[in-house]
Amino acid sequence: MSKITVFTARRVHTMNPSMPRASAVAVREGRIVEAGTLETLSPWLDAHPHVVDRRFEHHVLLPGFIDPHLHPSMAAVLLPLHFITAMEWRLPWGTVAPTRGEGAYRARLRDIEGSIADPAEPLITWGYHQIWHGAMGREVLNGISTRRPVVVWQRSFHALYANDAALRWMELDEETLERHPQIDAATGHFFETGLAVAEVRMLPHLLEPKRFRDGLRRVRQVVHSGGHTTIADMAFALFDQEQEWTALRDVLDREDTPFRVHMVPRLRDPGGDGLEAEVVRVRALAGRNTTRLAFHDHVKLFTDGGFFAELMQVAEPGFIDGHHGEWMMAPERFEALARAFWNEGYRIHVHCTGDLGLELAIEVLAKLQWERPRFDHRFTIEHFGLSTPEQIRRLARLGGLVSANVYYVHELADAYWKHSVGYERATRMARLATVAREGIPLALHSDFTMAPAQPLNHAWVAVNRICESGEVAGPEERLSVEQALRAITIDAAFVLGMEDEVGSIRAGKRADFTVLEADPFEEPAEALKDIPVWGTVFEGRPFPVR
């Protein structure tokens, strides 16, 4: 039997309420033997060969951070692109300064275009948002270049704009554009299901093996630097199943990858009577499981459109400017797919951003519980942008869970108050305290790249609800530090059905720890996001960030 390693620390926060603090953790063969003190661990240490590792004596250990919703493939496509964003982005290899204002955005586009030597290379940028960057469309981009393909991917990833040269590059004609209900031919605007029309033509460039693998290596660096030891790929596959899987295996399924990936398949609408075939397809994915990448009994569905794109479905009084949101799949098809996988015993995660999207999900959950009641089904609302207190109470009674992108509050609350849905709804987006009061298990996620993949940043937003303007949005919806840290550890594990393996520090669980250079329970709440991450311990092996 292997030797026991004891990691000592200034403090260990176990997130185990029956034994919340410790100063040492004994580990053997990737599992926790016991947490406590050197004195309480002495029976183990007297009976077995051991070594005491004191490298963390001035550090604080928490359970390994968990992001239950991000997109490695999406991030691998976007990270090699040109970022032009309204917010500063701090990435391990550098910082992207914010760009605001229509003139500044277009000037930045022109600068990038002028810097690309190869006239045939497309200019693809990510981060545009109409509130900060003004009007966008085909003619605007033709003004940047009439010869080079120029593609502007909206901040949400749910929409993009293309110039005439990009449409030629994609081999898309006007007739094809005009036939699709979610493409605006006049502006070169592709959104929701229309986005797939553009994506499929761009894939040979986006998924070019070297480019895509380089992007995944960047994802690997981002995930580790945030202190994660478990993440979920919450919508496999986004582009091409076989290409993505091969690249994920090559880059992430390695001994030196210090985290595991919980793979959650994105359900496809097979149309007509093809639901049984979709169940068969999803069931077969578990046969691919590897050491780092594993499918379980979870699936992903979608209701309404992207929150950053202002394509969420919103109840009365709607949007200030009168536009309407979009469905990502027809409501009746959403219900049919949900029923098929509910009856097969799957745990269903539903992308919901607006209160009408949430209403559809809750109504379908209520139907399914009436038709075929299930205990501990873990039907999870993902993102959780706009909601009402009444919806949250109903969700609680139906046994639903919430995995929230609370970063919406920081980047969008002030802007959406003034430009989108008004003060009341904008400042109460991501009603997390209401969720907690109703007793709903709650996780926080990044949906990376929709938010930085930094769990302490999620916790900071949840505890403070500070907008980018510095204002506090909905102080009544703030979480405590304890609640926020649970939402990136043990409660995130619960959402993924992994609470017996990860999420807290106790005997028998995997030896996954996040190592911090300050104690989040002692630092001011406003400083949570600035606590340095030393690195992680993954299954008993230390992995420093630097």
Secondary structure, 3 states (H helix, E strand, C coil): CCCEEEEEEEEEECCCCCCCEEEEEEEECCEEEEEECCCCCHHHHHHCCEEEEEEEEEEEEEECEEEEEECHHHHHHHCCCEECCCCCEEECCEEECCCCCHHHHHHHHHHHHHHCCCCCCCEEEEEECHHHHCCCCHHHHHCCCCCCCEEEEECCCCEEEECHHHHHHCCCCHHHHHHCCCEECCCCEEECHHHHHHHHHHHHHHCCHHHHHHHHHHHHHHHHHCCEEEEEEEEECCCCHHHHHHHHHHHHCCCCCCCEEEEEEECCCCCCCCHHHHHHHHHHHHHHCCCCEEECCEEEEECECCCCCCCCCCCCCCCCCCCCCCECCCHHHHHHHHHHHHHCCCEEEEEECCHHHHHHHHHHHHHHHHHCCCCCCCCEEEECCCCCHHHHHHHHHCCCEEEECCHHHHHHHHHHHHHCCCHHHHHCCCCHHHHHHCCCCEEECCCCCCCCCCHHHHHHHHHHCECCCCCECCHHHCCCHHHHHHCCCHHHHHHCCCCCCCCCCCCCCECCEEEECCCCCCCCHHHHHHCCEEEEEECCEEEECC
